[in-house]
Amino acid sequence: MRDKSGRFLKGYSGNAGGRPKDEQNIAALARSYSTEAVETLVDLMRNARDDRVRGTAAQALLDRGFGKPKVEIQNTNADFRDALEQVQSRLLEWSHSGHNKAV
């Protein structure tokens, strides 16, 4: 049950039935094809005519075997660092000026 703004009333849920019971069955079914899926990726990596398909298949195999690589962002730009420090300083000033009170 919803109020006039479309929000659920207290004590009511948008998903009263919970997760679908078949969700675990679907995951198990998908896992049952994992060997065939990996073999298909290997076949595409080795035999696809399109370089993009071969590259995508190789990347998918590596991601599944080793996990996706972490992205590390490094920035030594002093202007960027100064800008972040200014933002932090202004946020602290703003929060100490009484603007952080609950509405």
WOVEN-V396825 format. One record per pair of residues at least 24 apart in sequence whose C-alpha atoms are under 6 Angstrom apart, sorted by sequence separation. I is the first residue (numbers start at 0). J is the second residue. D is the distance in Angstrom with one decimal. If there is no record, write none. Layout:
I|J|D  I|J|D
This chain:
none
